[in-house]
């Protein structure tokens, strides 16, 4: 069964078990998907209300894009687990001869690259989601949903940082240093852009709520 098709109870029970997956990467993707869903929700709550009529067109775009990002993050959540399984299978390969050892090592390295690509994709999608959510603050939204938008930023920030940890733990075992450096640079650029934006938006919402 796909993780995305599990009940909340089943998912959290599996995370809490000794099963090798889902783990931190899947949870990071789920956090991002929830943050995107909340962003879409604030978009829809801003539409159809006279008070927020000037913001409705942009809010509709946010709703559509937020739902798209939500779905894409749910998809990468499952693909991240599949990538992990590839590495697990590689570690189980025979290693009795030099040829077997070489094949096993190559398979592990290829698998680790796959396990680096999926959390990086998560980071890229959540970076988009943070920018999308921030656009609601810039263009206007239904401020009765300010707390929901705040939770969106918190979820996306946690998801980005969680995905980054998964990038780091995999590139640390890679022999392809050029690939590792490329993904480190990509991740650091996203962190430098998305995290301060998420923090700034959260603080603005906090001030709005507190008056």
Secondary structure, 3 states (H helix, E strand, C coil): CCHHHCCHHHHHHHHCCCCCCCCHHHHHHHHHHHHHHHHHHHHHHCCCCHHHHHHHHHHHHHHHHHHHHHHHHHHHHHHHHHHHHHHHHHHCCCCCCHHHHHHHHHHHHHHHHHHHHHHHHHHHHHHHHHHHHHHHHHHCCCHHHHHHHHHHHHHHHHHHHHHHHHHHHHHCCCCCHHHHHHHHHHHHHHHHHHHHHHHHHHHHHHHHHHC
